[in-house]
Amino acid sequence: MSKIKEWIQKEKKETALLLRCIPATVVTLFVVSVICMNLLANKTLLQLEWIALDGGMLISWLSFMCMDIITKHFGAKASNKISLLAAAINLLTCLIFYVASIIPSNAGDYGALNGILGGTWFILLGSTVAFLCSAVINNLMNRAIGRAFKKDPDGKLAYAARAYISTFVGQFLDNFIFSVIVFVGFAPIFWGGFHWTVLQCTMCALTGAVAELIMEILFSPIGYRIVKKWTANAVGREYLEFIGKGKREV
């Protein structure tokens, strides 16, 4: 029992250090992108016999880029913690939105806005499960690929490989898990028969992963420069020393 208590105390201290040390801009962009993903996922942008796309793919690349940056500098465990924080803030935001949507108003017709703010519970469920699963896999894979580069783990090639591969796999799983839960599992029941096929879900996941990988390739130089700047300026030194005597968990 004492070991569990010690572990909890250590994790609390480690998390507090992380939240103090990690730059607020990246965390803010990450959290906002997760919230936007949840809202945009309510809209189907394209539906053909072999493919369907939802609006979440327009912003999800930013979430994965932020995770890649955090994983590279602070480690996969830190990125997983920030992912949990983002998911929790998203759930809180959705709760506030829902409360706002059910409060009556005589100032005008807010039916359309209430429909957006109120959201759909199974979309929230699907997006949360998919995001957390894909985030953990993305972060762990990013770390594993980084460790494979023994000679130059901090070089451009190492950063590109770990970011591109983990993003593609993570994005595919995120899109696939979400679309199966929402459009195969719940939509036929609650949306009057509207649904996606498993093929559509697979092609959505694949197409979305490719599109988001392209965005990652375009913007990864910015992520690499951010990581190099953090390293040069010893960003998060207190946290890094706490978890490993100053050595980053690549």
N, C-alpha and C positions, 0 to 999 in steps of 0.2 A: 504493500500500500504506500509505503514511504517513497519507493522508487517511482510510482505513478505520480505522486505529488511533486517530486523533484522534476520529473519530465514535464509536467504541466507548467511548473514555474519557469523552467528553462525555455519552453516554447513561448510563453507569454513575454518573457524578456526579449527573446529573439525576434518575435513579431513586432514588439514595440520599437526595437532598434531598426528593423527593416522599414517600418513606416516613417521613422524619423530620417532615415538615410536616403531612401529612394527619391529621386527627383519628382516633384509633384506634377510636372507637365506630362510626363509619360503616363503616370497613373491616371491623370484626368482624361487624357485621350483614350486610354484603355477602357475606363469605366463608361465614358460617353458612347464609345463605339459599341459596347455590349448592350447598352440601353437602346441605342438606335437600331441595332440588329433585331432586337425583340419587337420593336414597333414595325419595322419594315417587313418583317417576316409575315405579317398579316396579309400582305398583298402578293398575289401571283402575277408576275410580270409576263410570263410566257407559258403557254400550255399547248403542246402538240402531242401526237401519238407517242413519240419516242422521247420527249423531253419536256420538263417543266421547270421553271425558275421562279424563285420568290425574291422579294426586294432586299432581303437580308444580305445577299451576296454583294450588294453595292458597298457595304461598309465593313464586312467581316474581315477583309484583308488587313485592316488597320489593327484590329484586335490581335491578330497573329503576329504582326510586325512588332507590336509592343511586347508581346510575350517573348519573342525571339531576342529582343534587346535586353529585357530583364533577365532572361535565362543566361545569356552570354556573360553578363557582368556580375549578377548576384547569385546565379544558380537556379536549377530547376525547382528546388524546394521553395525558394523565394517567389518564383513565378507562379507556382501552384497556389501559394498563399494569397497573392494579389488577385489571382483568378477567382478564388473563393470570395474575396472581398468584393470584386466586381459583380459577381453573381448575387451576393447578399444585397448590395446597393440597388441592383436591378430589381430584385424582388420587393424591396422597400419602395422604390419608385413606382412600380406597378400597383402596389397597395394604395399609395397616395393617389395615383391616377384613378383607380377604381372608386375610391371614396369620393373624389371630385365628380366623377361621372354620375353617381347616384344621388348627389345633392340636387334637389329641384331648384329651378330658377325661372322667374317670370320676366326676365330681361330679354328673352328671345328664344328661338328654337335652336337648341344645342344638341339635337338628336345625333347628327353626324359626328360632332366632336365627342359626345359621350360614348358613341360606338367605338371610336378610336381609343379614347382614354380607358374605357372599361376593359378593352382587350378580350381575349378568349383564354380561358384557364388552361385548355390543353395545348395551346400554342406556347404559353408561358412554361408549362411543364416540359414540353418537347424541347424548347430552346434552352432551358436550364440544364436538362440532362445531357443534351448533345454538346453544349458548350463545355460543361465540366469534364465530360469524358474526353473530348477532343483536346482540351487544354492540357490535361495531365499527359496524354499520349504525345502531344506536340512538344511539351517541355522536356519530357524524359528522352524522347528521340533526339531532340536538339542537343541535349547534353551528351548522349551516347555518340552521336556523330562527331561532336567536337573533340571527344576523347580519342577518336581514331586518328586525329591529326597530331602525331607526336612531335614532328619537327617544327611546325609553325602553327600552333593552335590558335594564335591571335591574328593570323593573316587573313587577307581578303578571301582567298580560296576556301579556307576553313569556315569562315563566317557565312559565305555564300552557300556552301554545301549544307551546313546545318540548318540554315534558314529556309532554303528552297525545298529540301526533302521533307523536313518536318512540317513545313507549311502545307505542302501538297497533301501529305497523308492526313494531317490534322483537319484540313479543310474538307477533304473528302468524307472523313468520318463524321464531322460536324454536320455537313449538309445531308448525308445519308441517314444518320440517326434521327435528325430532326424531321425530315420529310417522311420517313417511315412511321414515326410516332404520330405525327399530326395528320398527314394526308392519306395514310393507309389505315392507321389504327382508329383515329377519332373522327376525322372529317366525314366518312360515310354515315356515321351515326348522327352527328349533330349538324351537319350542313346539307341535309336533304339529298344524300347520295353522291354529292361532289367528292371526288377522290382522285388520287394519283395512283398509277400502277407501280409495281416494284421496278419495272424497267424505267419508268419516268423518274422515279426516285434515284435510281442508279445513275442515269444520264445527267440528272440535275446535280448530283454530287460530283460526278466526273467533270462536267462542264464548268460548274462553279469553282472546283478546285483548280482547273486550268486557268480560268479567268483571274482568280485571286492569286495564283502563282505568278501570273504576268504582272499584276500590280506589285507583288512582293519584289520581283526582279527590278521593276522600275524604281521602287522606293528603298530597296535594301541598301544602296550606297549611303542614304541618309542615316539609316539605322547603324551602319558600320561606323560612320563618322561620329555618331553620338556615343557609341561604345568606346571608341578610341579617346574621345574627349573626356569621358567619365574616368577612364583609366589614367590619363595624363593628369587629371585634376584630383585623383584619389577620392572620387565620389564614393560614398558609402564605406569609408575605411573602417569606421567603428564596427559596423555590422560584419564586414568581411573578416576582421580580426577576431570577432567573437565566434564565428562559425569555423574558422580554420587558420588562425594565426596569420591572417593577412593574405592567404592564398585563395584566389577565387575558385569557386566550384565550377569548373568548365564542364 
